[in-house]
Amino acid sequence: MTAVTDDISGYALAAGRGDQAAAAAFVRGTQHDVRRFLAHLPGVREVDDLVQETYLRAWRALPSFAGRSTARTWLLAIARRVAVDQVRAATCRPRTANLGDWQAAAECTPAGVRAGVDEQVVLRGLLDDLVPERREAFVATQLLGLSYAEAAQVCDVPVGTIRSRVARAREDLVAALRSAEHQVDERPDAAG
């Protein structure tokens, strides 16, 4: 199999041979996508720490990167494993909350559409409400622009599974938007 030869992969291959300028270019060329991908994964907290851990793992593995897939795909697969490890570790630790009014927090409804809320916050809430596997596939293909084949490599599933998850995620998002619009229309102050 021949090595993939896009710019990012070229930087990764050169960085694996010790080229510091290529290593810096590799980080500059990928950090936005890594951060964005991690920020949308379920259960992820401390995104900056996870981005750093992703690059630490990538540096250790760069000498063995052979370019069988794009470096971007390879790096996002590492980021996914970092996130999975973080979620696993978090579920092993007891969680506490320092809430003055715990009752009000318990009665709080999930994020939905409210008057005056910025559209990006609403969209983030809708994405957060997706089933984790669908969100992962949707973010990889629709927000990061990975091909279905690349997303399948990142998520370690067949291409058909990615296609199915993205299609279902779209259906879920459309249904959530319709539901949110319906709720806004039915508010007493919505009539005007």
Secondary structure, DSSP 8 states (H G I E B T S, - for coil): -----SHHHHHHHHHHTT-HHHHHHHHHHHHHHHHHHHHTSTT---HHHHHHHHHHHHHHHGGG---SS-HHHHHHHHHHHHHHHHHHHHHHS------S-HHHHHH-------TT--HHHHHHHHHHTS-HHHHHHHIIIIIS---HHHHHHHHTS-HHHHHHHHHHHHHHHHHHHHHHHHHHHTSGGGG-
